[in-house]
Amino acid sequence: MSVTKEEREQIKGEFGKHPQDTGSVEIQIATLSARINDLTEHLKKNKKDHGSKKGLYAIISRRKRLLDYLEKKDPETFKNLVEKIGLRR
């Protein structure tokens, strides 16, 4: 249910500003989006897994806060990121 090391490296390569970039807002949002997608698939199969559902809600709220921050800080980057990830914002 977590993002593998290979997936994280791919996300860093796609959304990073430079090769050593690991903690920028864009990478954090993309990683959280990947985790949300994995948990969503898990919860489709395991409807009674309430612990994972609670974790999913926490991850969603963290991503929302980061998206709000990015939208205020850099609207153009926010717009491009939402299009790349495929969010309905």
PDB file of N, CA, C and O in Angstrom:
ATOM      1  N   MET A   1       0.812  -1.201   0.000  1.00  0.00           N
ATOM      2  CA  MET A   1       0.000   0.000   0.000  1.00  0.00           C
ATOM      3  C   MET A   1       0.851   1.259   0.000  1.00  0.00           C
ATOM      4  O   MET A   1       0.331   2.362  -0.168  1.00  0.00           O
ATOM      5  N   SER A   2       2.142   1.104   0.185  1.00  0.00           N
ATOM      6  CA  SER A   2       2.982   2.285   0.159  1.00  0.00           C
ATOM      7  C   SER A   2       3.642   2.420  -1.209  1.00  0.00           C
ATOM      8  O   SER A   2       3.609   1.500  -2.027  1.00  0.00           O
ATOM      9  N   VAL A   3       4.230   3.559  -1.434  1.00  0.00           N
ATOM     10  CA  VAL A   3       4.891   3.844  -2.697  1.00  0.00           C
ATOM     11  C   VAL A   3       6.287   3.219  -2.639  1.00  0.00           C
ATOM     12  O   VAL A   3       7.035   3.457  -1.691  1.00  0.00           O
ATOM     13  N   THR A   4       6.635   2.422  -3.648  1.00  0.00           N
ATOM     14  CA  THR A   4       7.936   1.751  -3.655  1.00  0.00           C
ATOM     15  C   THR A   4       9.055   2.739  -3.965  1.00  0.00           C
ATOM     16  O   THR A   4       8.815   3.864  -4.402  1.00  0.00           O
ATOM     17  N   LYS A   5      10.270   2.290  -3.728  1.00  0.00           N
ATOM     18  CA  LYS A   5      11.431   3.144  -3.960  1.00  0.00           C
ATOM     19  C   LYS A   5      11.530   3.534  -5.439  1.00  0.00           C
ATOM     20  O   LYS A   5      11.871   4.672  -5.762  1.00  0.00           O
ATOM     21  N   GLU A   6      11.234   2.594  -6.327  1.00  0.00           N
ATOM     22  CA  GLU A   6      11.299   2.881  -7.759  1.00  0.00           C
ATOM     23  C   GLU A   6      10.262   3.934  -8.154  1.00  0.00           C
ATOM     24  O   GLU A   6      10.545   4.829  -8.951  1.00  0.00           O
ATOM     25  N   GLU A   7       9.064   3.815  -7.589  1.00  0.00           N
ATOM     26  CA  GLU A   7       8.018   4.803  -7.873  1.00  0.00           C
ATOM     27  C   GLU A   7       8.419   6.178  -7.359  1.00  0.00           C
ATOM     28  O   GLU A   7       8.180   7.186  -8.025  1.00  0.00           O
ATOM     29  N   ARG A   8       9.032   6.226  -6.166  1.00  0.00           N
ATOM     30  CA  ARG A   8       9.484   7.509  -5.621  1.00  0.00           C
ATOM     31  C   ARG A   8      10.547   8.137  -6.508  1.00  0.00           C
ATOM     32  O   ARG A   8      10.522   9.343  -6.750  1.00  0.00           O
ATOM     33  N   GLU A   9      11.489   7.320  -6.998  1.00  0.00           N
ATOM     34  CA  GLU A   9      12.535   7.835  -7.885  1.00  0.00           C
ATOM     35  C   GLU A   9      11.933   8.376  -9.182  1.00  0.00           C
ATOM     36  O   GLU A   9      12.371   9.406  -9.696  1.00  0.00           O
ATOM     37  N   GLN A  10      10.939   7.682  -9.699  1.00  0.00           N
ATOM     38  CA  GLN A  10      10.272   8.146 -10.917  1.00  0.00           C
ATOM     39  C   GLN A  10       9.557   9.477 -10.663  1.00  0.00           C
ATOM     40  O   GLN A  10       9.618  10.382 -11.494  1.00  0.00           O
ATOM     41  N   ILE A  11       8.889   9.595  -9.529  1.00  0.00           N
ATOM     42  CA  ILE A  11       8.193  10.836  -9.178  1.00  0.00           C
ATOM     43  C   ILE A  11       9.193  11.971  -9.024  1.00  0.00           C
ATOM     44  O   ILE A  11       8.951  13.080  -9.501  1.00  0.00           O
ATOM     45  N   LYS A  12      10.335  11.700  -8.350  1.00  0.00           N
ATOM     46  CA  LYS A  12      11.362  12.726  -8.189  1.00  0.00           C
ATOM     47  C   LYS A  12      11.895  13.183  -9.537  1.00  0.00           C
ATOM     48  O   LYS A  12      12.131  14.374  -9.741  1.00  0.00           O
ATOM     49  N   GLY A  13      12.087  12.248 -10.458  1.00  0.00           N
ATOM     50  CA  GLY A  13      12.584  12.606 -11.783  1.00  0.00           C
ATOM     51  C   GLY A  13      11.588  13.427 -12.581  1.00  0.00           C
ATOM     52  O   GLY A  13      11.972  14.319 -13.337  1.00  0.00           O
ATOM     53  N   GLU A  14      10.313  13.126 -12.412  1.00  0.00           N
ATOM     54  CA  GLU A  14       9.280  13.809 -13.194  1.00  0.00           C
ATOM     55  C   GLU A  14       8.919  15.182 -12.624  1.00  0.00           C
ATOM     56  O   GLU A  14       8.721  16.136 -13.376  1.00  0.00           O
ATOM     57  N   PHE A  15       8.834  15.280 -11.298  1.00  0.00           N
ATOM     58  CA  PHE A  15       8.351  16.516 -10.681  1.00  0.00           C
ATOM     59  C   PHE A  15       9.434  17.337  -9.987  1.00  0.00           C
ATOM     60  O   PHE A  15       9.170  18.462  -9.563  1.00  0.00           O
ATOM     61  N   GLY A  16      10.636  16.803  -9.861  1.00  0.00           N
ATOM     62  CA  GLY A  16      11.713  17.510  -9.166  1.00  0.00           C
ATOM     63  C   GLY A  16      12.242  18.687  -9.954  1.00  0.00           C
ATOM     64  O   GLY A  16      12.207  18.702 -11.184  1.00  0.00           O
ATOM     65  N   LYS A  17      12.733  19.672  -9.227  1.00  0.00           N
ATOM     66  CA  LYS A  17      13.296  20.855  -9.863  1.00  0.00           C
ATOM     67  C   LYS A  17      14.741  20.610 -10.300  1.00  0.00           C
ATOM     68  O   LYS A  17      15.210  21.205 -11.270  1.00  0.00           O
ATOM     69  N   HIS A  18      15.445  19.730  -9.578  1.00  0.00           N
ATOM     70  CA  HIS A  18      16.808  19.337  -9.903  1.00  0.00           C
ATOM     71  C   HIS A  18      17.017  17.911  -9.403  1.00  0.00           C
ATOM     72  O   HIS A  18      16.187  17.414  -8.643  1.00  0.00           O
ATOM     73  N   PRO A  19      18.101  17.233  -9.804  1.00  0.00           N
ATOM     74  CA  PRO A  19      18.268  15.807  -9.462  1.00  0.00           C
ATOM     75  C   PRO A  19      18.292  15.503  -7.960  1.00  0.00           C
ATOM     76  O   PRO A  19      17.880  14.416  -7.554  1.00  0.00           O
ATOM     77  N   GLN A  20      18.755  16.420  -7.142  1.00  0.00           N
ATOM     78  CA  GLN A  20      18.837  16.172  -5.698  1.00  0.00           C
ATOM     79  C   GLN A  20      17.592  16.612  -4.942  1.00  0.00           C
ATOM     80  O   GLN A  20      17.540  16.502  -3.717  1.00  0.00           O
ATOM     81  N   ASP A  21      16.602  17.101  -5.650  1.00  0.00           N
ATOM     82  CA  ASP A  21      15.370  17.605  -5.036  1.00  0.00           C
ATOM     83  C   ASP A  21      14.541  16.439  -4.497  1.00  0.00           C
ATOM     84  O   ASP A  21      14.130  15.556  -5.250  1.00  0.00           O
ATOM     85  N   THR A  22      14.302  16.448  -3.185  1.00  0.00           N
ATOM     86  CA  THR A  22      13.505  15.370  -2.586  1.00  0.00           C
ATOM     87  C   THR A  22      12.306  15.874  -1.797  1.00  0.00           C
ATOM     88  O   THR A  22      11.398  15.093  -1.513  1.00  0.00           O
ATOM     89  N   GLY A  23      12.273  17.132  -1.441  1.00  0.00           N
ATOM     90  CA  GLY A  23      11.228  17.587  -0.541  1.00  0.00           C
ATOM     91  C   GLY A  23      10.412  18.759  -1.020  1.00  0.00           C
ATOM     92  O   GLY A  23       9.706  19.379  -0.223  1.00  0.00           O
ATOM     93  N   SER A  24      10.483  19.087  -2.303  1.00  0.00           N
ATOM     94  CA  SER A  24       9.701  20.227  -2.781  1.00  0.00           C
ATOM     95  C   SER A  24       8.213  19.889  -2.707  1.00  0.00           C
ATOM     96  O   SER A  24       7.826  18.722  -2.651  1.00  0.00           O
ATOM     97  N   VAL A  25       7.411  20.908  -2.707  1.00  0.00           N
ATOM     98  CA  VAL A  25       5.968  20.738  -2.572  1.00  0.00           C
ATOM     99  C   VAL A  25       5.413  19.878  -3.701  1.00  0.00           C
ATOM    100  O   VAL A  25       4.523  19.056  -3.480  1.00  0.00           O
ATOM    101  N   GLU A  26       5.934  20.064  -4.904  1.00  0.00           N
ATOM    102  CA  GLU A  26       5.440  19.308  -6.044  1.00  0.00           C
ATOM    103  C   GLU A  26       5.667  17.806  -5.863  1.00  0.00           C
ATOM    104  O   GLU A  26       4.783  17.000  -6.152  1.00  0.00           O
ATOM    105  N   ILE A  27       6.847  17.437  -5.386  1.00  0.00           N
ATOM    106  CA  ILE A  27       7.155  16.020  -5.166  1.00  0.00           C
ATOM    107  C   ILE A  27       6.292  15.461  -4.045  1.00  0.00           C
ATOM    108  O   ILE A  27       5.804  14.335  -4.139  1.00  0.00           O
ATOM    109  N   GLN A  28       6.102  16.235  -2.990  1.00  0.00           N
ATOM    110  CA  GLN A  28       5.273  15.770  -1.883  1.00  0.00           C
ATOM    111  C   GLN A  28       3.842  15.515  -2.343  1.00  0.00           C
ATOM    112  O   GLN A  28       3.243  14.506  -1.971  1.00  0.00           O
ATOM    113  N   ILE A  29       3.295  16.414  -3.141  1.00  0.00           N
ATOM    114  CA  ILE A  29       1.922  16.256  -3.624  1.00  0.00           C
ATOM    115  C   ILE A  29       1.821  15.046  -4.547  1.00  0.00           C
ATOM    116  O   ILE A  29       0.864  14.277  -4.453  1.00  0.00           O
ATOM    117  N   ALA A  30       2.791  14.869  -5.432  1.00  0.00           N
ATOM    118  CA  ALA A  30       2.760  13.727  -6.345  1.00  0.00           C
ATOM    119  C   ALA A  30       2.880  12.402  -5.587  1.00  0.00           C
ATOM    120  O   ALA A  30       2.201  11.433  -5.926  1.00  0.00           O
ATOM    121  N   THR A  31       3.733  12.355  -4.571  1.00  0.00           N
ATOM    122  CA  THR A  31       3.884  11.142  -3.773  1.00  0.00           C
ATOM    123  C   THR A  31       2.616  10.840  -2.998  1.00  0.00           C
ATOM    124  O   THR A  31       2.180   9.691  -2.933  1.00  0.00           O
ATOM    125  N   LEU A  32       2.024  11.863  -2.413  1.00  0.00           N
ATOM    126  CA  LEU A  32       0.770  11.660  -1.684  1.00  0.00           C
ATOM    127  C   LEU A  32      -0.335  11.198  -2.628  1.00  0.00           C
ATOM    128  O   LEU A  32      -1.164  10.370  -2.251  1.00  0.00           O
ATOM    129  N   SER A  33      -0.354  11.721  -3.842  1.00  0.00           N
ATOM    130  CA  SER A  33      -1.362  11.306  -4.816  1.00  0.00           C
ATOM    131  C   SER A  33      -1.202   9.833  -5.170  1.00  0.00           C
ATOM    132  O   SER A  33      -2.192   9.116  -5.318  1.00  0.00           O
ATOM    133  N   ALA A  34       0.046   9.379  -5.305  1.00  0.00           N
ATOM    134  CA  ALA A  34       0.288   7.962  -5.592  1.00  0.00           C
ATOM    135  C   ALA A  34      -0.184   7.096  -4.423  1.00  0.00           C
ATOM    136  O   ALA A  34      -0.786   6.042  -4.631  1.00  0.00           O
ATOM    137  N   ARG A  35       0.089   7.540  -3.195  1.00  0.00           N
ATOM    138  CA  ARG A  35      -0.370   6.791  -2.018  1.00  0.00           C
ATOM    139  C   ARG A  35      -1.893   6.764  -1.944  1.00  0.00           C
ATOM    140  O   ARG A  35      -2.483   5.743  -1.590  1.00  0.00           O
ATOM    141  N   ILE A  36      -2.527   7.885  -2.278  1.00  0.00           N
ATOM    142  CA  ILE A  36      -3.993   7.948  -2.262  1.00  0.00           C
ATOM    143  C   ILE A  36      -4.570   6.971  -3.279  1.00  0.00           C
ATOM    144  O   ILE A  36      -5.539   6.272  -2.984  1.00  0.00           O
ATOM    145  N   ASN A  37      -3.985   6.915  -4.471  1.00  0.00           N
ATOM    146  CA  ASN A  37      -4.472   5.990  -5.489  1.00  0.00           C
ATOM    147  C   ASN A  37      -4.326   4.540  -5.040  1.00  0.00           C
ATOM    148  O   ASN A  37      -5.231   3.733  -5.250  1.00  0.00           O
ATOM    149  N   ASP A  38      -3.185   4.202  -4.420  1.00  0.00           N
ATOM    150  CA  ASP A  38      -2.981   2.840  -3.933  1.00  0.00           C
ATOM    151  C   ASP A  38      -3.986   2.485  -2.839  1.00  0.00           C
ATOM    152  O   ASP A  38      -4.569   1.401  -2.853  1.00  0.00           O
ATOM    153  N   LEU A  39      -4.184   3.398  -1.898  1.00  0.00           N
ATOM    154  CA  LEU A  39      -5.129   3.134  -0.807  1.00  0.00           C
ATOM    155  C   LEU A  39      -6.555   3.039  -1.320  1.00  0.00           C
ATOM    156  O   LEU A  39      -7.347   2.246  -0.809  1.00  0.00           O
ATOM    157  N   THR A  40      -6.887   3.827  -2.310  1.00  0.00           N
ATOM    158  CA  THR A  40      -8.234   3.776  -2.872  1.00  0.00           C
ATOM    159  C   THR A  40      -8.497   2.408  -3.484  1.00  0.00           C
ATOM    160  O   THR A  40      -9.568   1.834  -3.290  1.00  0.00           O
ATOM    161  N   GLU A  41      -7.521   1.884  -4.222  1.00  0.00           N
ATOM    162  CA  GLU A  41      -7.666   0.543  -4.807  1.00  0.00           C
ATOM    163  C   GLU A  41      -7.780  -0.510  -3.704  1.00  0.00           C
ATOM    164  O   GLU A  41      -8.580  -1.439  -3.813  1.00  0.00           O
ATOM    165  N   HIS A  42      -6.989  -0.368  -2.653  1.00  0.00           N
ATOM    166  CA  HIS A  42      -7.051  -1.301  -1.531  1.00  0.00           C
ATOM    167  C   HIS A  42      -8.429  -1.281  -0.877  1.00  0.00           C
ATOM    168  O   HIS A  42      -8.981  -2.330  -0.544  1.00  0.00           O
ATOM    169  N   LEU A  43      -8.974  -0.096  -0.698  1.00  0.00           N
ATOM    170  CA  LEU A  43     -10.266   0.019  -0.021  1.00  0.00           C
ATOM    171  C   LEU A  43     -11.425  -0.456  -0.899  1.00  0.00           C
ATOM    172  O   LEU A  43     -12.484  -0.808  -0.380  1.00  0.00           O
ATOM    173  N   LYS A  44     -11.240  -0.469  -2.205  1.00  0.00           N
ATOM    174  CA  LYS A  44     -12.281  -1.033  -3.075  1.00  0.00           C
ATOM    175  C   LYS A  44     -12.417  -2.532  -2.839  1.00  0.00           C
ATOM    176  O   LYS A  44     -13.515  -3.082  -2.922  1.00  0.00           O
ATOM    177  N   LYS A  45     -11.292  -3.193  -2.543  1.00  0.00           N
ATOM    178  CA  LYS A  45     -11.306  -4.625  -2.293  1.00  0.00           C
ATOM    179  C   LYS A  45     -11.649  -4.954  -0.835  1.00  0.00           C
ATOM    180  O   LYS A  45     -12.270  -5.981  -0.560  1.00  0.00           O
ATOM    181  N   ASN A  46     -11.244  -4.086   0.095  1.00  0.00           N
ATOM    182  CA  ASN A  46     -11.397  -4.330   1.529  1.00  0.00           C
ATOM    183  C   ASN A  46     -12.264  -3.239   2.147  1.00  0.00           C
ATOM    184  O   ASN A  46     -11.757  -2.310   2.776  1.00  0.00           O
ATOM    185  N   LYS A  47     -13.547  -3.359   1.964  1.00  0.00           N
ATOM    186  CA  LYS A  47     -14.470  -2.306   2.368  1.00  0.00           C
ATOM    187  C   LYS A  47     -14.518  -2.089   3.881  1.00  0.00           C
ATOM    188  O   LYS A  47     -14.861  -0.996   4.333  1.00  0.00           O
ATOM    189  N   LYS A  48     -14.183  -3.106   4.667  1.00  0.00           N
ATOM    190  CA  LYS A  48     -14.293  -2.986   6.123  1.00  0.00           C
ATOM    191  C   LYS A  48     -12.984  -2.593   6.799  1.00  0.00           C
ATOM    192  O   LYS A  48     -12.884  -2.662   8.024  1.00  0.00           O
ATOM    193  N   ASP A  49     -12.000  -2.189   6.042  1.00  0.00           N
ATOM    194  CA  ASP A  49     -10.712  -1.791   6.596  1.00  0.00           C
ATOM    195  C   ASP A  49     -10.786  -0.322   7.026  1.00  0.00           C
ATOM    196  O   ASP A  49     -10.357   0.575   6.301  1.00  0.00           O
ATOM    197  N   HIS A  50     -11.327  -0.105   8.194  1.00  0.00           N
ATOM    198  CA  HIS A  50     -11.569   1.263   8.660  1.00  0.00           C
ATOM    199  C   HIS A  50     -10.282   1.980   9.062  1.00  0.00           C
ATOM    200  O   HIS A  50     -10.210   3.206   8.977  1.00  0.00           O
ATOM    201  N   GLY A  51      -9.280   1.243   9.494  1.00  0.00           N
ATOM    202  CA  GLY A  51      -8.002   1.864   9.831  1.00  0.00           C
ATOM    203  C   GLY A  51      -7.342   2.491   8.626  1.00  0.00           C
ATOM    204  O   GLY A  51      -6.810   3.599   8.698  1.00  0.00           O
ATOM    205  N   SER A  52      -7.379   1.774   7.514  1.00  0.00           N
ATOM    206  CA  SER A  52      -6.807   2.323   6.281  1.00  0.00           C
ATOM    207  C   SER A  52      -7.631   3.497   5.773  1.00  0.00           C
ATOM    208  O   SER A  52      -7.087   4.438   5.193  1.00  0.00           O
ATOM    209  N   LYS A  53      -8.927   3.446   5.987  1.00  0.00           N
ATOM    210  CA  LYS A  53      -9.792   4.541   5.556  1.00  0.00           C
ATOM    211  C   LYS A  53      -9.451   5.821   6.329  1.00  0.00           C
ATOM    212  O   LYS A  53      -9.422   6.914   5.763  1.00  0.00           O
ATOM    213  N   LYS A  54      -9.195   5.662   7.624  1.00  0.00           N
ATOM    214  CA  LYS A  54      -8.813   6.816   8.439  1.00  0.00           C
ATOM    215  C   LYS A  54      -7.476   7.387   7.960  1.00  0.00           C
ATOM    216  O   LYS A  54      -7.306   8.604   7.888  1.00  0.00           O
ATOM    217  N   GLY A  55      -6.530   6.504   7.634  1.00  0.00           N
ATOM    218  CA  GLY A  55      -5.247   6.946   7.103  1.00  0.00           C
ATOM    219  C   GLY A  55      -5.395   7.652   5.769  1.00  0.00           C
ATOM    220  O   GLY A  55      -4.705   8.634   5.495  1.00  0.00           O
ATOM    221  N   LEU A  56      -6.300   7.145   4.937  1.00  0.00           N
ATOM    222  CA  LEU A  56      -6.562   7.769   3.642  1.00  0.00           C
ATOM    223  C   LEU A  56      -7.067   9.197   3.831  1.00  0.00           C
ATOM    224  O   LEU A  56      -6.623  10.115   3.140  1.00  0.00           O
ATOM    225  N   TYR A  57      -7.983   9.379   4.755  1.00  0.00           N
ATOM    226  CA  TYR A  57      -8.500  10.728   5.003  1.00  0.00           C
ATOM    227  C   TYR A  57      -7.400  11.670   5.483  1.00  0.00           C
ATOM    228  O   TYR A  57      -7.394  12.847   5.122  1.00  0.00           O
ATOM    229  N   ALA A  58      -6.478  11.167   6.287  1.00  0.00           N
ATOM    230  CA  ALA A  58      -5.365  11.995   6.765  1.00  0.00           C
ATOM    231  C   ALA A  58      -4.454  12.396   5.603  1.00  0.00           C
ATOM    232  O   ALA A  58      -4.010  13.542   5.525  1.00  0.00           O
ATOM    233  N   ILE A  59      -4.177  11.457   4.708  1.00  0.00           N
ATOM    234  CA  ILE A  59      -3.318  11.746   3.555  1.00  0.00           C
ATOM    235  C   ILE A  59      -3.997  12.748   2.624  1.00  0.00           C
ATOM    236  O   ILE A  59      -3.347  13.652   2.098  1.00  0.00           O
ATOM    237  N   ILE A  60      -5.295  12.588   2.425  1.00  0.00           N
ATOM    238  CA  ILE A  60      -6.037  13.510   1.567  1.00  0.00           C
ATOM    239  C   ILE A  60      -5.992  14.927   2.136  1.00  0.00           C
ATOM    240  O   ILE A  60      -5.803  15.891   1.393  1.00  0.00           O
ATOM    241  N   SER A  61      -6.165  15.054   3.443  1.00  0.00           N
ATOM    242  CA  SER A  61      -6.153  16.397   4.036  1.00  0.00           C
ATOM    243  C   SER A  61      -4.760  17.015   3.975  1.00  0.00           C
ATOM    244  O   SER A  61      -4.632  18.227   3.802  1.00  0.00           O
ATOM    245  N   ARG A  62      -3.706  16.191   4.114  1.00  0.00           N
ATOM    246  CA  ARG A  62      -2.345  16.718   3.998  1.00  0.00           C
ATOM    247  C   ARG A  62      -2.090  17.219   2.577  1.00  0.00           C
ATOM    248  O   ARG A  62      -1.494  18.279   2.387  1.00  0.00           O
ATOM    249  N   ARG A  63      -2.547  16.448   1.570  1.00  0.00           N
ATOM    250  CA  ARG A  63      -2.382  16.874   0.182  1.00  0.00           C
ATOM    251  C   ARG A  63      -3.162  18.153  -0.091  1.00  0.00           C
ATOM    252  O   ARG A  63      -2.684  19.027  -0.814  1.00  0.00           O
ATOM    253  N   LYS A  64      -4.356  18.270   0.479  1.00  0.00           N
ATOM    254  CA  LYS A  64      -5.161  19.471   0.286  1.00  0.00           C
ATOM    255  C   LYS A  64      -4.457  20.702   0.844  1.00  0.00           C
ATOM    256  O   LYS A  64      -4.452  21.760   0.214  1.00  0.00           O
ATOM    257  N   ARG A  65      -3.859  20.560   2.037  1.00  0.00           N
ATOM    258  CA  ARG A  65      -3.128  21.692   2.620  1.00  0.00           C
ATOM    259  C   ARG A  65      -1.941  22.092   1.745  1.00  0.00           C
ATOM    260  O   ARG A  65      -1.685  23.281   1.552  1.00  0.00           O
ATOM    261  N   LEU A  66      -1.218  21.108   1.217  1.00  0.00           N
ATOM    262  CA  LEU A  66      -0.087  21.412   0.352  1.00  0.00           C
ATOM    263  C   LEU A  66      -0.542  22.062  -0.952  1.00  0.00           C
ATOM    264  O   LEU A  66       0.114  22.974  -1.455  1.00  0.00           O
ATOM    265  N   LEU A  67      -1.668  21.591  -1.499  1.00  0.00           N
ATOM    266  CA  LEU A  67      -2.194  22.195  -2.720  1.00  0.00           C
ATOM    267  C   LEU A  67      -2.631  23.634  -2.481  1.00  0.00           C
ATOM    268  O   LEU A  67      -2.389  24.498  -3.324  1.00  0.00           O
ATOM    269  N   ASP A  68      -3.271  23.906  -1.345  1.00  0.00           N
ATOM    270  CA  ASP A  68      -3.665  25.277  -1.014  1.00  0.00           C
ATOM    271  C   ASP A  68      -2.440  26.181  -0.903  1.00  0.00           C
ATOM    272  O   ASP A  68      -2.447  27.309  -1.395  1.00  0.00           O
ATOM    273  N   TYR A  69      -1.387  25.679  -0.252  1.00  0.00           N
ATOM    274  CA  TYR A  69      -0.153  26.440  -0.111  1.00  0.00           C
ATOM    275  C   TYR A  69       0.458  26.739  -1.477  1.00  0.00           C
ATOM    276  O   TYR A  69       0.853  27.873  -1.752  1.00  0.00           O
ATOM    277  N   LEU A  70       0.535  25.715  -2.333  1.00  0.00           N
ATOM    278  CA  LEU A  70       1.141  25.912  -3.646  1.00  0.00           C
ATOM    279  C   LEU A  70       0.322  26.867  -4.503  1.00  0.00           C
ATOM    280  O   LEU A  70       0.879  27.651  -5.272  1.00  0.00           O
ATOM    281  N   GLU A  71      -1.000  26.803  -4.372  1.00  0.00           N
ATOM    282  CA  GLU A  71      -1.863  27.697  -5.151  1.00  0.00           C
ATOM    283  C   GLU A  71      -1.632  29.151  -4.758  1.00  0.00           C
ATOM    284  O   GLU A  71      -1.649  30.032  -5.618  1.00  0.00           O
ATOM    285  N   LYS A  72      -1.418  29.415  -3.477  1.00  0.00           N
ATOM    286  CA  LYS A  72      -1.139  30.782  -3.030  1.00  0.00           C
ATOM    287  C   LYS A  72       0.260  31.220  -3.431  1.00  0.00           C
ATOM    288  O   LYS A  72       0.462  32.360  -3.848  1.00  0.00           O
ATOM    289  N   LYS A  73       1.239  30.304  -3.305  1.00  0.00           N
ATOM    290  CA  LYS A  73       2.628  30.654  -3.532  1.00  0.00           C
ATOM    291  C   LYS A  73       2.945  30.815  -5.012  1.00  0.00           C
ATOM    292  O   LYS A  73       3.590  31.786  -5.407  1.00  0.00           O
ATOM    293  N   ASP A  74       2.492  29.860  -5.841  1.00  0.00           N
ATOM    294  CA  ASP A  74       2.849  29.872  -7.259  1.00  0.00           C
ATOM    295  C   ASP A  74       1.697  29.289  -8.084  1.00  0.00           C
ATOM    296  O   ASP A  74       1.673  28.088  -8.350  1.00  0.00           O
ATOM    297  N   PRO A  75       0.745  30.135  -8.488  1.00  0.00           N
ATOM    298  CA  PRO A  75      -0.442  29.638  -9.196  1.00  0.00           C
ATOM    299  C   PRO A  75      -0.139  28.910 -10.504  1.00  0.00           C
ATOM    300  O   PRO A  75      -0.839  27.960 -10.853  1.00  0.00           O
ATOM    301  N   GLU A  76       0.883  29.337 -11.225  1.00  0.00           N
ATOM    302  CA  GLU A  76       1.205  28.695 -12.499  1.00  0.00           C
ATOM    303  C   GLU A  76       1.705  27.264 -12.289  1.00  0.00           C
ATOM    304  O   GLU A  76       1.288  26.345 -12.993  1.00  0.00           O
ATOM    305  N   THR A  77       2.598  27.083 -11.320  1.00  0.00           N
ATOM    306  CA  THR A  77       3.086  25.748 -11.000  1.00  0.00           C
ATOM    307  C   THR A  77       1.946  24.870 -10.500  1.00  0.00           C
ATOM    308  O   THR A  77       1.876  23.686 -10.828  1.00  0.00           O
ATOM    309  N   PHE A  78       1.059  25.451  -9.709  1.00  0.00           N
ATOM    310  CA  PHE A  78      -0.110  24.725  -9.208  1.00  0.00           C
ATOM    311  C   PHE A  78      -0.951  24.210 -10.368  1.00  0.00           C
ATOM    312  O   PHE A  78      -1.359  23.049 -10.381  1.00  0.00           O
ATOM    313  N   LYS A  79      -1.206  25.067 -11.329  1.00  0.00           N
ATOM    314  CA  LYS A  79      -2.039  24.699 -12.478  1.00  0.00           C
ATOM    315  C   LYS A  79      -1.393  23.561 -13.277  1.00  0.00           C
ATOM    316  O   LYS A  79      -2.069  22.607 -13.663  1.00  0.00           O
ATOM    317  N   ASN A  80      -0.090  23.666 -13.521  1.00  0.00           N
ATOM    318  CA  ASN A  80       0.615  22.629 -14.271  1.00  0.00           C
ATOM    319  C   ASN A  80       0.632  21.300 -13.518  1.00  0.00           C
ATOM    320  O   ASN A  80       0.470  20.239 -14.120  1.00  0.00           O
ATOM    321  N   LEU A  81       0.827  21.362 -12.208  1.00  0.00           N
ATOM    322  CA  LEU A  81       0.871  20.149 -11.395  1.00  0.00           C
ATOM    323  C   LEU A  81      -0.478  19.445 -11.371  1.00  0.00           C
ATOM    324  O   LEU A  81      -0.541  18.220 -11.476  1.00  0.00           O
ATOM    325  N   VAL A  82      -1.549  20.205 -11.236  1.00  0.00           N
ATOM    326  CA  VAL A  82      -2.888  19.618 -11.211  1.00  0.00           C
ATOM    327  C   VAL A  82      -3.193  18.936 -12.541  1.00  0.00           C
ATOM    328  O   VAL A  82      -3.825  17.880 -12.565  1.00  0.00           O
ATOM    329  N   GLU A  83      -2.751  19.527 -13.640  1.00  0.00           N
ATOM    330  CA  GLU A  83      -2.962  18.916 -14.955  1.00  0.00           C
ATOM    331  C   GLU A  83      -2.151  17.629 -15.104  1.00  0.00           C
ATOM    332  O   GLU A  83      -2.658  16.631 -15.615  1.00  0.00           O
ATOM    333  N   LYS A  84      -0.880  17.653 -14.654  1.00  0.00           N
ATOM    334  CA  LYS A  84      -0.019  16.465 -14.767  1.00  0.00           C
ATOM    335  C   LYS A  84      -0.563  15.302 -13.958  1.00  0.00           C
ATOM    336  O   LYS A  84      -0.607  14.170 -14.439  1.00  0.00           O
ATOM    337  N   ILE A  85      -0.978  15.579 -12.731  1.00  0.00           N
ATOM    338  CA  ILE A  85      -1.448  14.518 -11.838  1.00  0.00           C
ATOM    339  C   ILE A  85      -2.861  14.081 -12.213  1.00  0.00           C
ATOM    340  O   ILE A  85      -3.223  12.919 -12.028  1.00  0.00           O
ATOM    341  N   GLY A  86      -3.649  14.997 -12.732  1.00  0.00           N
ATOM    342  CA  GLY A  86      -5.006  14.656 -13.136  1.00  0.00           C
ATOM    343  C   GLY A  86      -6.034  14.858 -12.037  1.00  0.00           C
ATOM    344  O   GLY A  86      -6.990  14.091 -11.920  1.00  0.00           O
ATOM    345  N   LEU A  87      -5.832  15.890 -11.235  1.00  0.00           N
ATOM    346  CA  LEU A  87      -6.787  16.206 -10.164  1.00  0.00           C
ATOM    347  C   LEU A  87      -7.915  17.067 -10.719  1.00  0.00           C
ATOM    348  O   LEU A  87      -7.746  17.755 -11.726  1.00  0.00           O
ATOM    349  N   ARG A  88      -9.063  17.024 -10.055  1.00  0.00           N
ATOM    350  CA  ARG A  88     -10.219  17.799 -10.519  1.00  0.00           C
ATOM    351  C   ARG A  88     -10.330  19.104  -9.752  1.00  0.00           C
ATOM    352  O   ARG A  88     -11.382  19.391  -9.182  1.00  0.00           O
ATOM    353  N   ARG A  89      -9.286  19.892  -9.724  1.00  0.00           N
ATOM    354  CA  ARG A  89      -9.332  21.133  -8.971  1.00  0.00           C
ATOM    355  C   ARG A  89      -9.423  22.297  -9.875  1.00  0.00           C
ATOM    356  O   ARG A  89      -9.471  23.436  -9.411  1.00  0.00           O
TER     357      ARG A  89
END
